[in-house]
Amino acid sequence: MSQQQSPAANLANDQKTVLRFGLSSMLVFGLIWYLLCFHSNFLSDILLVPSSSSPDQIDLATRLAFASKCLFCCVLIFPIIIHSISSKRFGNETINPLLLEQLSQNNSTKISDDLRKKFEHIQIWQRILQNSMEQFLMFAVNIVVLSLYLERRNMRVLIFASATFIISRILFAIGYLKHYALRALGFSVGMMMNVILSVSVGYLLITRDVLPYFSN
């Protein structure tokens, strides 16, 4: 007869799962980014500006418009998540989001396992939505500011970043629905990308704006 693992053993196993899947996904996406950005011309001509006198000269409106299009594609994941939440609430008792809390406060014995599972499933989707909004806030700021500095050839980085954001959110949702520890698949990739983008934006701000200002 197999013995049930202790909470400490379960915690250790979950931490190992998070580290294993998180590091694996970061390495895979890091390798893909490295190959696309430094060993490929893929999408290098994505932003053509025929009227400009210089191949790398892009006006501000074109840069912001391109960044906005990338962000719009990323925003499309939110209606899908919201639909997943609302469709599971509609037509059953979970349409009242406070029902479980009210029954618990009243020490009601009417809380069935089926009802608890429905609320737990909805809570998972709500956390997927919350985490996606948190990641998107940082991501959107990085994309907009980065679009102001990139050369035309490197504007493809915005597409790579947008595709990575969407894929990471899909992996996050699939992993979370399977097991809470598997959410590391998408979370680690999205967080790593946001950190790299933030460092890049900070570097460009300092070298292009701050230091030249003081040197003058």
RODO-426533 format. One line per 3 residues: number of its first residue (from 1); for each residue x, y negated, z of N, C-alpha, C. Coordinates in steps of 0.001 Angstrom, whole numbers, padded with zeros to 6 digits. Last residue first. Layout:
# residues N
NUM) X Y Z X Y Z X Y Z  ...
//
This chain:
# residues 216
216) 026172 -067374 -022839 026039 -068700 -023437 026018 -069793 -022376  026171 -065260 -021166 027426 -065529 -021871 027395 -066886 -022551  023557 -065142 -020310 024573 -065601 -019368 025882 -065932 -020046
213) 022361 -064207 -022682 021892 -065440 -022052 022951 -065997 -021112  023616 -061764 -023211 023826 -062901 -024112 023398 -064217 -023512  022540 -060278 -020920 023960 -060607 -021031 024230 -061744 -022021
210) 019680 -060216 -021566 020234 -060736 -020310 021676 -061173 -020457  019348 -059207 -024289 018722 -060432 -023782 019428 -061032 -022567  020857 -056943 -024965 020360 -057826 -026038 019846 -059165 -025512
207) 021577 -055636 -022593 022603 -055929 -023591 022153 -056927 -024659  019115 -055478 -021173 020312 -056075 -020561 021316 -056512 -021625  017363 -054247 -022991 017026 -055540 -022389 018268 -056245 -021839
204) 018732 -051851 -023478 018534 -052814 -024562 018190 -054202 -024027  018585 -050649 -020918 019877 -050928 -021540 019749 -051987 -022635  015802 -050395 -020618 016575 -051212 -019692 017928 -051599 -020257
201) 015270 -048604 -022699 014687 -049953 -022724 015460 -050891 -021801  016696 -046365 -021734 017038 -046973 -023027 016514 -048402 -023130  015320 -045842 -019360 016754 -046170 -019308 017181 -046861 -020604
198) 012812 -045245 -020471 012953 -046382 -019553 014409 -046820 -019439  013388 -042936 -021969 012909 -044145 -022643 013087 -045373 -021763  014116 -041211 -019869 015089 -041537 -020916 014682 -042807 -021661
195) 011670 -041134 -018468 012884 -041622 -017799 013925 -042042 -018836  009985 -040024 -020387 009721 -041373 -019878 010938 -041962 -019193  011168 -037472 -020693 011130 -038399 -021816 010904 -039826 -021340
192) 010721 -036405 -018132 012089 -036572 -018619 012129 -037582 -019760  007922 -036349 -018138 008629 -037195 -017183 010063 -037453 -017629  007347 -034519 -020183 006853 -035891 -020249 007615 -036822 -019335
189) 008685 -032211 -019173 009035 -032769 -020484 008611 -034231 -020574  007405 -031796 -016709 008848 -032045 -016744 009272 -032678 -018060  004700 -031324 -017466 005067 -032462 -016621 006546 -032803 -016753
186) 004576 -028947 -018947 004340 -030230 -019601 004820 -031414 -018794  005502 -027006 -017085 005817 -026923 -018511 005684 -028273 -019197  004360 -027424 -014630 005721 -027928 -014828 006134 -027888 -016289
183) 002105 -026021 -014460 001962 -027385 -014985 003314 -028028 -015214  002534 -023657 -013195 002876 -023706 -014624 002664 -025090 -015235  001496 -023902 -010672 002944 -024016 -010819 003357 -024162 -012280
180) -001242 -023411 -011007 -000788 -024783 -010723 000720 -024959 -010888  -002149 -021591 -013875 -001647 -021554 -012500 -001025 -022909 -012216  -003894 -022246 -016047 -003446 -020879 -015794 -003030 -020707 -014335
177) -004305 -024972 -015936 -005490 -024103 -015950 -005128 -022641 -015696  -001659 -025852 -016127 -002428 -026115 -014903 -003647 -025202 -014819  -000983 -025078 -018764 -000293 -024516 -017611 -001080 -024674 -016326
174) -002751 -026676 -020263 -002800 -025217 -020375 -002151 -024565 -019159  -001903 -029273 -019436 -003279 -028820 -019222 -003366 -027296 -019262  000794 -029295 -020236 000437 -029565 -018843 -000950 -029017 -018534
171) 000578 -028904 -022975 001232 -027888 -022161 000887 -028050 -020686  -000683 -031345 -023592 -001351 -030078 -023907 -000759 -028949 -023063  001284 -033139 -022806 -000025 -033182 -022138 -000809 -031889 -022394
168) 003327 -032470 -024586 003548 -032279 -023145 002236 -032301 -022369  002172 -033233 -027014 002462 -031821 -026766 002639 -031553 -025276  002048 -036035 -026611 000829 -035260 -026862 001049 -033785 -026554
165) 004780 -036669 -026250 003793 -036995 -025221 002542 -036131 -025387  005874 -035850 -028690 006296 -035192 -027446 005300 -035447 -026331  004668 -037676 -030394 004400 -036250 -030570 004761 -035469 -029308
162) 005854 -040013 -029375 004396 -039847 -029338 004011 -038380 -029479  008570 -039566 -029913 008115 -039742 -028533 006611 -039515 -028408  008571 -039445 -032705 009026 -038289 -031931 008494 -038365 -030500
159) 007681 -042055 -033210 006866 -040910 -033632 007252 -039663 -032851  009773 -043524 -032178 008432 -043751 -031638 007498 -042596 -032009  011873 -042752 -033787 011895 -042338 -032383 010519 -042506 -031743
156) 011572 -044072 -036133 011029 -042715 -036075 011033 -042166 -034649  013044 -046307 -035968 011637 -046423 -035576 010958 -045057 -035514  015574 -046106 -036964 015323 -045507 -035647 013886 -045679 -035162
153) 015511 -047530 -039307 015762 -046094 -039374 015396 -045397 -038065  015161 -050196 -038316 014130 -049527 -039112 014306 -048011 -039119  016147 -050444 -034848 016358 -050661 -036267 015335 -049844 -037044
150) 014371 -051569 -031922 014888 -050512 -032790 015115 -050986 -034217  013137 -053591 -030422 014593 -053580 -030561 015122 -052599 -031605  010431 -053339 -030159 010958 -054677 -030419 012439 -054673 -030764
147) 009896 -050776 -029387 009626 -051135 -030782 010183 -052508 -031143  010320 -050857 -026651 011334 -050236 -027507 011141 -050612 -028966  007943 -052001 -025777 009193 -052749 -025627 010268 -052182 -026540
144) 006127 -049912 -026483 005945 -051280 -026980 007253 -052062 -026919  007167 -047676 -025104 007035 -047661 -026558 006934 -049076 -027124  007034 -048448 -022381 008323 -048116 -022998 008254 -048193 -024527
141) 004264 -048748 -022073 005157 -049901 -021871 006497 -049647 -022548  003441 -046087 -022540 002984 -047178 -023411 003885 -048402 -023292  004633 -044635 -020408 004984 -044344 -021794 004629 -045511 -022716
138) 003356 -045606 -018146 004795 -045791 -018293 005222 -045622 -019747  000732 -044776 -018862 001031 -046173 -018509 002511 -046468 -018695  000896 -042006 -019184 000664 -042847 -020356 000987 -044311 -020069
135) 001195 -041026 -016606 002306 -040884 -017548 002145 -041832 -018736  -001348 -041718 -015604 -000129 -042218 -014956 001055 -042155 -015914  -003010 -040281 -017321 -003106 -041741 -017283 -001862 -042349 -016661
132) -002239 -037678 -016672 -002050 -038164 -018039 -002110 -039688 -018099  -003045 -037512 -014016 -001622 -037445 -014323 -001330 -037959 -015726  -005863 -037709 -014405 -005134 -038685 -013593 -003655 -038698 -013926
129) -006417 -035429 -015998 -006724 -036778 -016479 -005919 -037829 -015720  -005634 -033421 -014248 -004987 -033519 -015563 -005200 -034918 -016141  -007443 -033902 -012253 -006026 -034136 -011973 -005211 -034198 -013261
126) -009758 -033146 -013583 -009634 -034520 -013083 -008178 -034856 -012782  -009244 -030457 -014016 -009345 -031351 -015168 -009222 -032811 -014745  -009347 -029643 -011307 -008124 -029454 -012099 -008125 -030382 -013301
123) -011969 -030197 -010689 -010900 -030947 -010020 -009585 -030812 -010758  -013287 -028262 -012204 -013471 -029676 -012548 -012365 -030527 -011922  -012464 -026000 -010789 -012121 -026131 -012208 -012242 -027590 -012661
120) -013627 -026510 -008304 -012173 -026411 -008409 -011718 -026584 -009856  -016349 -026404 -008952 -015766 -027670 -008500 -014242 -027647 -008602  -016525 -023687 -009663 -016890 -024729 -010629 -016262 -026065 -010240
117) -015799 -022455 -007288 -014955 -022281 -008471 -015250 -023338 -009532  -017953 -023191 -005647 -016596 -023639 -005325 -015678 -023537 -006542  -020025 -021812 -006929 -020052 -023277 -006864 -018663 -023824 -006569
114) -019209 -019173 -006499 -019357 -019670 -007866 -019342 -021191 -007902  -019389 -018940 -003774 -018068 -018863 -004396 -018110 -019412 -005817  -021722 -021365 -002384 -021367 -020070 -002966 -019967 -020120 -003566
111) -022895 -022840 000268 -021803 -023038 -000678 -021350 -021677 -001190  -024744 -022673 002232 -025234 -022482 000877 -024137 -022652 -000173  -024262 -023267 004772 -023837 -021928 004357 -024236 -021632 002922
108) -023046 -026454 005782 -024024 -025644 005089 -023436 -024298 004680  -021997 -028515 007284 -021723 -027132 007663 -022723 -026160 007028  -022188 -031019 006296 -023385 -030509 006973 -023225 -029070 007438
105) -019773 -031247 005010 -020013 -032074 006189 -021209 -031581 006988  -020226 -029487 002863 -019192 -029172 003847 -019399 -029962 005132  -022201 -030817 001433 -022502 -029509 002005 -021492 -029125 003085
102) -020732 -033107 000662 -021931 -033233 001501 -022290 -031915 002174  -018754 -031990 -000964 -018379 -032716 000253 -019566 -032842 001205  -020330 -030965 -003011 -019504 -030067 -002213 -019100 -030713 -000899
99) -021539 -033367 -004044 -022326 -032271 -003485 -021502 -031382 -002563  -020412 -035435 -005373 -020280 -035447 -003921 -020965 -034256 -003261  -021053 -035243 -008059 -019652 -035035 -007675 -019432 -034976 -006169
96) -023557 -033660 -009521 -023383 -034511 -008336 -021961 -034303 -007828  -023144 -031727 -011338 -023381 -033069 -011878 -023332 -034104 -010763  -023044 -029269 -010244 -021823 -030063 -010131 -021970 -031447 -010761
93) -025375 -027912 -010889 -025363 -028707 -009663 -024108 -029555 -009498  -025713 -028377 -014494 -025653 -027571 -013278 -025468 -028492 -012072  -025741 -030067 -016700 -026590 -028882 -016728 -026475 -027978 -015527
90) -022416 -031212 -016722 -023776 -031359 -017241 -024523 -030031 -017194  -019843 -030525 -015992 -020760 -031047 -014972 -022213 -031006 -015437  -018618 -029736 -018289 -018704 -028747 -017222 -019607 -029213 -016088
87) -018695 -032044 -019792 -019429 -030872 -020293 -019586 -029803 -019223  -016991 -033750 -018343 -018433 -034033 -018393 -019233 -032820 -018856  -014453 -032539 -018746 -015006 -032747 -017402 -016522 -032890 -017460
84) -014155 -032529 -021506 -014031 -031268 -020778 -014621 -031382 -019375  -014322 -035258 -022050 -015387 -034364 -022522 -015358 -033030 -021779  -011898 -036063 -020968 -013150 -036552 -020369 -014326 -035678 -020795
81) -010154 -034795 -022754 -010131 -034449 -021328 -011437 -034864 -020658  -010863 -036076 -025138 -010948 -034614 -025041 -011003 -034182 -023577  -010319 -038772 -024642 -011709 -038338 -024864 -011888 -036828 -024751
78) -007418 -038469 -024363 -008271 -038805 -023226 -009747 -038485 -023465  -006091 -038043 -026735 -006201 -036908 -025813 -007195 -037199 -024688  -005913 -040442 -028046 -006962 -039517 -028479 -007100 -038306 -027558
75) -003668 -041821 -027333 -004890 -042088 -026565 -005985 -041079 -026893  -001836 -041137 -029295 -001690 -040562 -027956 -002967 -040709 -027132  -002710 -042702 -031407 -002715 -041244 -031560 -002616 -040555 -030203
72) -002190 -045218 -030303 -003569 -044817 -030577 -003672 -043301 -030717  000566 -045300 -030261 -000147 -045212 -028993 -001589 -044783 -029190  001061 -045551 -033003 001587 -044395 -032272 000825 -044202 -030961
69) -000145 -048017 -033493 -000648 -046815 -034175 -000186 -045545 -033462  001485 -049686 -031947 000063 -049538 -031611 -000535 -048292 -032253  003903 -049560 -033333 003828 -049035 -031965 002380 -048785 -031551
66) 003095 -050875 -035672 003571 -049493 -035736 003492 -048832 -034361  002495 -053401 -034668 001455 -052623 -035333 001831 -051142 -035389  004982 -054240 -033748 003912 -054019 -032781 002775 -053198 -033383
63) 006372 -054402 -036230 006865 -053559 -035136 005737 -053213 -034160  004859 -056268 -037624 004999 -054914 -038155 005453 -053949 -037068  005220 -058547 -036006 003879 -057997 -036203 003936 -056553 -036702
60) 007992 -059072 -036258 007419 -058669 -034978 006052 -058006 -035133  009601 -057674 -039204 008983 -058751 -038431 008266 -058182 -037206  012730 -056295 -039752 011309 -055997 -039580 010704 -057095 -038733
57) 015557 -055468 -041444 014805 -056625 -040953 013309 -056298 -040934  017038 -053553 -042602 016762 -053392 -041178 015952 -054547 -040603  017354 -054387 -045241 016697 -053101 -044970 016289 -052924 -043514
54) 016490 -057787 -045849 017446 -056832 -045293 016719 -055528 -044988  014313 -059079 -046848 015587 -059282 -047520 016640 -058304 -047053  011188 -057401 -047244 012226 -057999 -046403 013545 -058063 -047156
51) 009350 -056062 -048762 009466 -057500 -048954 010611 -058126 -048171  009305 -053388 -048009 009876 -053772 -049299 010140 -055260 -049431  009757 -051630 -045502 009361 -053040 -045597 009963 -053592 -046889
48) 008834 -048554 -044136 009393 -049258 -045282 008860 -050683 -045333  009211 -046349 -041898 008743 -047736 -041881 009436 -048510 -042984  010338 -043896 -042472 008924 -043951 -042129 008372 -045372 -042193
45) 012809 -042934 -043159 012226 -043995 -043981 010738 -044179 -043700  013312 -040846 -041459 014158 -042037 -041329 013631 -043215 -042137  012045 -038399 -041337 011247 -039612 -041082 012099 -040874 -040930
42) 015095 -036807 -040932 013652 -036617 -040931 012934 -037893 -040493  017744 -036539 -041094 017188 -037792 -041621 015661 -037742 -041663  019660 -035160 -038403 018605 -035061 -039409 018190 -036456 -039858
39) 021084 -035220 -036098 021530 -034305 -037147 020467 -034132 -038226  019976 -036935 -034250 021390 -037084 -034565 021877 -036184 -035696  017185 -036422 -034017 017699 -037800 -033962 019128 -037940 -034482
36) 016836 -033639 -034237 016072 -034554 -035086 016710 -035942 -035153  018593 -032601 -032296 018732 -032212 -033700 018019 -033184 -034628  017588 -033824 -029962 018985 -034022 -030364 019173 -033711 -031841
33) 014964 -032827 -029857 015202 -034268 -029995 016609 -034535 -030511  015545 -030087 -029465 014789 -030527 -030643 015026 -032012 -030907  016846 -030194 -026977 017563 -029705 -028162 016873 -030163 -029441
30) 014758 -031125 -025361 016002 -031897 -025475 016794 -031498 -026698  012944 -029036 -025555 012602 -030318 -026149 013830 -031207 -026298  014506 -027048 -024207 013989 -026831 -025566 013684 -028156 -026245
27) 015015 -028223 -021706 016126 -027839 -022579 015662 -027675 -024022  012414 -028517 -020699 013254 -029699 -020911 014407 -029390 -021853  011591 -025842 -020504 010900 -026733 -021440 011716 -027988 -021718
24) 013411 -024946 -018527 013371 -024324 -019857 012722 -025248 -020879  012791 -026512 -016301 014109 -026636 -016922 014117 -026055 -018330  010113 -025592 -015855 010426 -027003 -016058 011749 -027192 -016772
21) 010343 -022835 -015439 009591 -023318 -016596 009910 -024786 -016895  012036 -022883 -013121 012336 -022076 -014305 011638 -022614 -015546  010772 -024593 -011283 012125 -024887 -011759 012427 -024147 -013058
18) 008293 -023263 -010945 008345 -024656 -011385 009711 -024988 -011974  009191 -020776 -009969 008439 -020850 -011225 008485 -022257 -011808  010352 -021531 -007573 011196 -020921 -008606 010516 -020986 -009968
15) 008061 -022426 -006269 009146 -023372 -006542 010080 -022835 -007618  006639 -020029 -006059 006083 -021127 -006851 007166 -022148 -007209  008330 -018600 -004340 008081 -018097 -005694 007539 -019200 -006597
12) 008115 -020184 -002043 009422 -020004 -002690 009256 -019524 -004126  005394 -019863 -001472 005925 -021192 -001772 007256 -021082 -002505  005319 -017141 -000890 004552 -017662 -002026 005064 -019024 -002455
9) 006886 -017126 001420 007349 -016397 000240 006618 -016874 -001014  005269 -018643 003117 006620 -019124 002798 007166 -018445 001546  002961 -017059 003313 002883 -018369 002659 004248 -018908 002258
6) 003891 -013605 002504 003662 -014699 003441 003560 -016010 002684  002180 -011140 000542 003298 -012038 000786 002907 -013154 001733  000897 -008058 001638 000609 -009396 001143 001756 -010327 001499
3) 002192 -004929 000601 002000 -005941 001629 001763 -007296 000993  000681 -002124 -000923 001518 -003318 -001047 001160 -004339 000018  000853 001200 000000 000000 000000 000000 000884 -001244 000000
//
